[in-house]
Amino acid sequence: MAELGLNDDGEPLPKSERPQCGAKTRAGGQCHARVVPGKRRCRLHGGLSTGPKGKML
């Protein structure tokens, strides 16, 4: 569960102890941001939702 940023009890690890995202960047390198707890990627590469889209008037 450590690859998901969680400890053995399912609680989130401290940010400094979470693994790196590792997604491929535009420059060809790897993303060094930390994963979102419970996911395998950071918030920029599939971690958090942007929320509902409101209707524009």
ZIDALIN-V536578 format. One line per field, one symbol per residue. burial: b if it has 16 or more other C-alpha atoms within 10 Angstrom, else e. A space follows every 50 residues. Layout:
burial->???
This chain:
burial->ebbbbbbeeeebbeeeebbbbbbeeeeeeebebbbbbbbbbbbebebeee eeeeeee
